[in-house]
Amino acid sequence: MDIAFQDLLLFLVIVWGSAVVLGRFGVPTIMGELMVGVIIGPAVLGWVHPNEIIEFLAQMGIFFLMLHTGLETHPSEFFEAAKKSIGVAIVGAIVPFAVSFSIALFVADMTPRAATFVGLVFTATAVVVTLKILRDLGLGKGKMAQMIVASCVIDDLLTLVAFGMILGLIQGGPLDLANLAITTGKVVFFFGVSLAIGYYIYPRFKRFFQDRHGKGFTFIVVLGLAAGLFAEALGLHIILGAYLAGLFMDERVASEELMQKMEDRVYGIAYSFLGPIFFISLGFHITFDVFAGPEIWLILILTGAVAVGQIISAGIMARLAGLNKVESLGVGIGMCGRAEMAFILASLALTMEVIDNRVFSVLIFSAFLLNLITPIGLKLVANRLKAKKS
């Protein structure tokens, strides 16, 4: 237990130091957190190694990041953005899948099953990573951020549906339409129940949350955990439940003063404590062994091709949806990140022996590089947007 507290102290010192140092230069703090994760992790210094406690805190970080995002978003804003984001999400999912699948199959000479998993890994987006970057840059609100969030959520759902559809192929059998139907049904059922609770059950608790002394924070955490566990029980991801639990907690349910109190508390946990632990822990998955062989070229090709394909495809669709050129570029760049769901799928492929350790390292390192491209690109977009306003 003492070691766990030592690791936690080290993490928080890094979080504070990154915020102070990088903040002076206007650089997203997530860049420092990702890089430090590599340095103090097994890849370089080996000061900290993955363990159950760090993994738990990292997962809670994901939970609170999505819960806070939901609290800050009004339901009508999200669903309006979702309508406009359908094209962005679908095209922004098909292109990265096709690009990475083709590279794995024809360039890396992988089996169709392995190439399919590679495609899925690079289809799953990293909404929590992108949200942190947008907030660091002061872009957490507005049409561009809403479209990125909605598109990322839709993309992750499409990835889950696609995974259900091709599970038979991955396991060496034929395409299983039954799996597709079951997975699609689970998604529809989850959102149907969530919408019903959000619109009809939440408002019934209104009388408890009409002043600052209402136990809104505890209530929203309970609902977030319940919704997240419900999502996981259906084979989805806890972040969907956390996001929707926060999404429907608005002025219909709680007073403006209590809403602000809840947002402040969840923000502090999400962005100053648990969230950064998640971002630092991402660096623990990196290994430099792949640089000893030809895999380095595969990493560069995959990273570059996925980034270009994602930016162009999502950017064009965002432009068609009504955003200006700079905002459309921001949407494309914002959807480049790959994190929690990509790591889950890559780990599953390794467990199922569809890929080996070296391919796994290629996928993780490529995802890590995409997470570095995202803050650099969004920083340039933020500068362009500020220049246009001035």
Residue, then its C-alpha position, 0 to 999 in steps of 0.5 A: m500500500d505504501i508503494a501505491f501512495q508513493d506512486l500517487l504522490l509522484f503522479l500528482v507532483i507531475v500533474w501539478g508541475s505539468a500544469v504550471v510549466l506547460g500552462r505558461f507556454g499555452v501547451p496542452t498539459i496532456m502532452g506532458e502527462l503522456m510523455v511523463g507516463v512513458i519516461i517514468g513507466p516501464a519503457v524508460l526509467g521503470w519507476v512505476h509499473p502498471n498495477e491494479i490500483i493504478e488501473f482502477l484510478a485510471q478507469m475512474g478518471i475516464f468515468f469522471l471525465m465523461l461525467h463532467t462532459g455530460l454535466e456541461t452539455h445540455p441534452s438538446e445541444f448534444f442531440e442537435a450536434a449528433k444529428k449533424s455529426i452522423g455523416v462525420a462519424i460514419v465517414g470518419a469511421i469507414v476511412p480509418f478502418a479501410v486505410s489501416f485494414s489495407i495497410a495491415l493486410f497488404v503492406a504488413d502481410m497480416t492475416p485477414r483476422a489480424a488486419t480486421f482487428v487493426g482496422l477496429v483499433f484505428t476506428a475507435t476514437a478517444v473522446v476523453v483525450t480530445l475533451k481534455i485537450l479542448r478544455d486545455l485550449g479553451l475550446g471545450k464549448g461551441k459547435m466544434a467541440q459538440m460535433i467532436v464529442a457526438s462523432c466520437v460517441i457515435d464512432d465508438l458505438l459503430t465500432l462495437v456494432a462492427f465488432g459484434m458483426i465480425l466476431g465470427l470472422i475474427q474467431g475463424g468462423p463465418l460472418d455472424l449476423a446473429n451477433l450483429a443483431i444482438t449487438t445492435g439490439k443492445v445499443v438500441f436498448f441501452f439508449g432507449v432506457s437511458l432516454a426514458i430515465g433522462y426525460y421522465i425519471y430525472p425530473r421526479f427528483k427535482r424537489f430534492f435539488q432546489d438549493r445548494h444544500g441538495k446532495g446533487f454530487t452524490f446523486i449524479v455519481v450514483l446514477g453515473l456508476a449505475a448507468g455505466l455498469f448497465a452499459e458494461a452489462l450489455g457489453l458496451h463501455i462505462i463511459l457511455g453511461a457516465y456521459l448520459a447520466g451527466l447529460f440529463m442532469d440539467e436545469r430541469v432537475a437542479s437549481e443553477e446554483l447546485m448545478q455549478k456546485m456539482e460541475d465544480r466538484v466533478y471538474g476538480i476530480a476529473y481534471s486535477f486528480l483522477g483524469p491525469i492519472f489515466f493520461i499518465s498511465l497510457g504511457f505505461h503501454i509503450t515499449f521501444d522494442v519495436f524500434a529494433g526491427p522493421e516494425i518502426w516503418l509500420i508504425l510510421i505508415l499506420t500513424g501517418a495514413v490514419a491521421v491523414g485519412q481521419i483529418i480529410s474524411a471527418g474534416i470534409m464531412a464537418r464542412l458539409a455540416g456547416l462548420n467553417k474551414v478552421e473548425s472543420l479542420g479542428v473536427g478532423i484533428g480532434m477525431c485522430g486520438r486513439a485511447e481506451m477503447a483502442f487499447i481494449l480491442a488491441s488487448l483482446a486481439l492479443t488475448m485471443e492470439v489474433i496478433d502477437n506482442r510485436v504487433f500489439s506494440v505497433l498498435i499501442f505506439s501508433a495510438f500513442l503517436l496519434n494522441l500526440i498529433t491531436p494536441i499539436g494540431l488542435k493548438l494550431v487550430a485554436n491559434r487560428l480561431k483566436a486570430k480570426k476573432s481578433 
